[in-house]
Amino acid sequence: MTKEELENRLRKELNLPFYNAKIANRDYTELEYQDFKATLQKEYLDYVDEYIDYAENDV
């Protein structure tokens, strides 16, 4: 899949309508997509755990 197809699929599957990946403009395999998606999900959950929860408890 192309970079645009990868971005569109991530936007739809992860419900991130304004997400723009900063990745190389090349073709990606399904395995690369699944790895990219898993990494993005982990980074998002880490962000929520570390920053959002901390900010709510800091009040």
Summary of the structure (lengths in Angstrom):
residues: 59
radius of gyration: 13.9
end to end distance: 44.7
largest distance: 45.7
contacts: 126
relative contact order: 0.15
helix: 68%
strand: 0%
